[in-house]
Amino acid sequence: MKRMISAISALSLTLGLLAGCSGTSASSSSGTASGSTASTASSASATATADRELNLFTWENMFPQEVLDAFTQETGIRVNFTAFDTDETMLAKLAAAKGGDYDVVIADDYIIEAAISEGLVQELDKEKLTNLGNVNPLFQGQFFDPENAYTVPYGSGVQTIVYDPTLTDVEITSYADLWDAGLADSLAVIGNYRVVNGMALKVMGESYNTTDTATISKAGEKLLELAPNIRLIKDSNVQDDLLSGEVSAAVMYTSQVTLACMANPDLKVVYPTEGLGFGIMAQFIPSAAPHPDEAHEFINYILRPEVAKQCFEYIGYYSTNKEADALISEEYRPFLTLPEDFTADKMEMIQNITPEADEEHVRVWTEFKAACE
């Protein structure tokens, strides 16, 4: 999905931005572990021994129940699930526990960077992760963990445009096309200021992560030109507005794109020619995890291709497990795997920036929202 100290308070970035925070799942499977405080995620806990358990901490709807049940049945490890609402809530609770209480946490890249910097994450014992080679290297070596010492990717999200060609004559191939007058009062965008402000920056040929306040200000002026086209700014269930015809085009979270395209295969998915923004949500083990052996066992289990396939089809995010890609069902594959020609040089991750640059982003965003009302 924020200062390292100051940047953390304002951003709702990348996978929170591009992935985890949307809280939807693509599969129609039901029964995912949910609840707010240490609810037992596995109905197979009868097979778990009293001294083998795992405390899992992430958003709701991140695992199919059958995956958690199968893990308990195979290993005897009882899974205790606790949900958080935002990455910031997670970091605050982990800090209060001094890196304890939880064994496996799944969160967004930018907040993991903060957790590592605060000493709340332990290095992985890679000898215990025999399936680590299944990870697609495209999603490794990123800014939040450049040496892959602390994290294992769980899913990825991209900044994607989707439109209904029956509702507009505008052919969309880029962010720049969203400024076309033919989309007047017909565009929905997610309510994340770094994503939306970033669209204007990319149209200008700039980085999402520029810290030049004058450049960010110019992007704000560019955004004001987009305001007449904006019908909705919202985070939840944007796919429903596209499917109902309320809007003809939308910029959405990855899981919402998957849901929309599964419901209407005639929708067009656009990977903007200016470049693709993406984010990663990853698994990590807190520094004082009470059950680190069980944590490694769980992460290694999730890395199995057949298990990873179940998870990706359920959560609706891009596969980060290269061995799982071929196992993903044909109906899901177009939405859960990146096009073959996409490489790291065509992508840019939204990262933490200086407090001054972030303050200018907030100002620009506030002015843009007012112009859209």
N, C-alpha and C positions, 0 to 999 in steps of 0.2 A: 500496500500500500500500500525532517523534523529535527531540528537543530543538532543533533548530537546533543545539545542541550536546548538551544533556542529553536533550531529548525524543527524539532520534534513536536512542538506545540501546535503547529499550523497545518502541516501537510497531511493529506489523506491520499497517499501516493500509490504508485504502481499497482501491485496486485490487490491491495485494498482498493486501490484505484482501478486496477485492471483485473483483479481476480477475487481474492478471498472475501472482501467485505460485502459483496453483493448478496451472499447468503442463499443463492438458489442452487438447485441441482438439476442436471440435464436429464438424468434417467427418471423413469417413472417408478423406480424402486422405492419402497417405503420402509419406514422403521429405522432410519438412521439415528444413531445415538444423539440425544439432545438433552437440553436442560441446562440450568445455570450453575449448579454447584455439585460437583463430584458425584454425578449420577453414574450408575453402573452401566457401561455401554454394552456389555455382552450378556446375552441370555444364556450363554453356555457356561456361565461362571461356576456351575456345579462341578465342572471338570477341573477347575482351577484349585491349586493348593493354596492354603492360607498364607504361605510366605512368598508366593510368587504373584506379583501384581504390577500393573503399569498405570501411572497417572498421566493421562493424555489431555493436553490443553490446546484447544483451537476453536475455530468458529463451529457453529452448528452445521449439519449437513455436509460434512467433509468426508465421510466414509459410508459406504453401503453397510448395513447391519450385518450382512452375510460375511463380509470380510472380517469384521471384528469377531464374529462368532467362530469362524473357521480358525482364526489365530488362537483363540482360547482353547478350542478343541484340540488343536495340534500341539500346543506348547504347555497348556495348563496355566497360562498366565492370565489372570483376571484383569480386564481393562476397566479402569475407572475414568470416566469422561467428565471433563469440566469445560464449559463453553465460555468464551469471551465475546464481547460485541465489537470491540475495535482493537487495533494493534496497540494503541496507547494504553488501553485498559490492561492488556496482557503485560506490557512492559512494567507498568506500575505494580501489578501484583507480583511479578517475578522479582522485581527489585525489593519489595517489602519482605519477600520470602528469602532474600539474600541468595537467590539462585537455587532455592530448594523447592519442596512441595511437589514439583512436576518432573516427569521423566522425559516426555517427548512433547515439544511445542511445535506447532506449524503456524507460521506467521509470514508477513510480507518482507521483502528484501530490505527496504529502507529501515524498518524497525529492528530487524536482525542486526544491521550494522550498528545501531545504537546499543543493543543488548551485548554484542561482542565487546564494544568499546568500554562498557561498564563492568566487564568481567563476569557477566552472568551466563556465559556459554562455555562449555568445556570442549576441548578438542576431541574429535572422533577417534576411536580405536578402529582403524580401517582393517585390521586383521580379523575383526569380528563382522565386517561388512563384505562378505564374499560376493554379494550381488552388486557391488558398487559399480562395476564395469558396465552395467546395463544403462547407466545414466547417459543421456545424450550430451556430449561435451559442449554443445552450443549453449547449454544452460549452466555451465560451470565456469569458474574463474571470473566471476562477476565482481563488481565493485564492493559488495558487502562481504565477500569471502574470497578474495583473489587466489588464495592457495588451496581452496576447497578443504580447509582444515576443520571447519565447524559445522557445515551444513550439507544436506542432501536435498536436491530439488524435489518438490512434490507436484508442482503444476505450474503452468505459465499462462499469462493472459496478454492479449495484444489490443492495441487501440484500433478498433475495427469499425468501418462504416458499413451499414446495411441499408439497402433501399428496395422499394417495390416498383419495378419498371412499369407496372400497370397504372401507377398513380402519378408518375411524373415523366416528362419527356427528356429530362436532364440525364445524360449519361455521366455517371460519377466514376471517376478513376483516381481522384486525388482529394486532399483536403481543400485545395483551391476551388474545386467544383462546388463545394458547399456554399460558396458566396454567390452562386448563380441566382439571378432574380427569379428564375423559374421555380425555385424552392421557397418562395415567399410564404411565411406563416405555415411551413410544412416540415420543419426540421426539429428533431428532439436530440438533446445532448445530455450526457450524464452530468451530475452535479459536482464534478471534481475540477477545481480551478486550474491545477497544473496540467491536466489533460486538455482542457478546452483552451486555456491560454497557450498551451503548447502547440495546438493546431495552427494558430496564427504565427507562432515563431517558426514552425516548419515551413509554412507557405513563404515566409520571408527568407528562408534558407539558413535559419539560425538553429542552434541547439536548444533542446528542451531545458538544458541546465545552464544556460547563460546566466552569469551573475551581473551583467551590465544592465543597470537600471534603466538607462536611456533606451536600450533595445527592448526591454520588457514594456516600457511605456509606449513605444511604437507598435508593439504587438497589440496593446490595448486599443490603440486607435484603429488598427485593422479589425479587431473584434467588433468594435462599434458598427462597422460596415456590415457585419454578419447579423446584427440584432433583428432586422426586419424579417429574416428567414426563420428565426427561432419561435417555435410554438410551445415547446416544453423544455424545462430544465429539471431533471429528476434523476434519482438513483435507482429507485425500485421499479421493477417490472416494466421497463421501457419497451421490452419486446411486445407487450400487450398493446401498446399504443400504435406500434407499426403494424401488427397483425389486424387490428381493428380498422385501420385506415385513418386513424386520427392524425398520423403523420405519414409522409411518404418516404422519409429517410431518417436515419438515426445513427448516432455514435454511441456504442453500447459496450458494456462489459462482456467479456468472452462467453461466460455462461449464458448470458441473455441472448447473444448471437446464436449460440447453439440451440437454445429453446425456440427462437424465432424460425430458424432455418429447418428445424425438425418439423415444425408445424406447417411451414410453407416453403417447400423446396424451390419455388420459383423466385424467391427473394435473391437479390444480388449482393454478394459479399465483396467488399473492396479493401484491398491492401494499398493504402495511399502511395502514390508514386514518389512523394517527398521523403518516404522512409517510414519504417514501422516502429512505433514505440511499444515496448513490451516490459513486463515485470514478472518476477518469479516469487512464488511462495515456497518456502523450504522448511524441512524438518531440522530441528536441533535438539541437543540434550543440555539442559541447564547445568550450570557449574556445580551445584550441590544436589543433583538429582538423587532421590533416595534409592532408585533401582536402575542404575546405569547398565547393568548387564541385560536386563529385560528391555531397556530402551534400545540397545543395539540390536537385540533379537527382533524387535518390532520393526525397526527401520529396514533391516535386512529382509524381513518377510514382505513388506510393502514393495520392495524393489524387485520381487519376482515378477516376470513379465505377465503371467496370467492374473496375478493379483493387481498389478498396476493397471492392467486393461480394465478390470472391474471398476477401479477407482475413477479412472478418467471418464469412462462412460457415465458414471454417476454424477461427478461434480461438473462435467462439461467444460473443463479447461484443457489447454493444449498438453499433449503428452510430453513429458520430459524423460521418458524411458524408451530408448531407441529399440530395445528388444520387444517392447509392448506394441509398438506402432503397427506391426503386421497382424497383430491379434485383434486389433480394434475392429468391431463390426463394420461392414461396408456402409451401413446407414449413418454411422457416426464419424467415419474416417475423414470425410471432407471438412469437418468442423473441429476435430481434435488433433490433427497433425498439420504442421506448417507446410506450405508449398515447398517442393523440393528445391526450388531455386532461391529460397530465402536463406541468406547467410548472415553471420554476425555483423558484417559491414553494412548491411541494410537495416540494421536495428539500432535503437538507442534506448537506454533505460532512463527513466526519470529518477533523479537522485536528489539527495539532500543538498541544499544550496545555502548561501549566506543569509543571515537574518535580514539584511538590507534588501537583497533581491526578493526574498519571500514576502517582505512587507509590500514591495511594489506589485508583486503578483496579486496579493490580497486587494490592494487598491484598484487595480485594473479589473479584477473579477467583480468587485462590488459595483463598479461603474457599469460594467457590461450587463449584469443582472438587472440593474435599474432601467437600462435602455430597452431591455426585453419585456418589461412589464406593460 
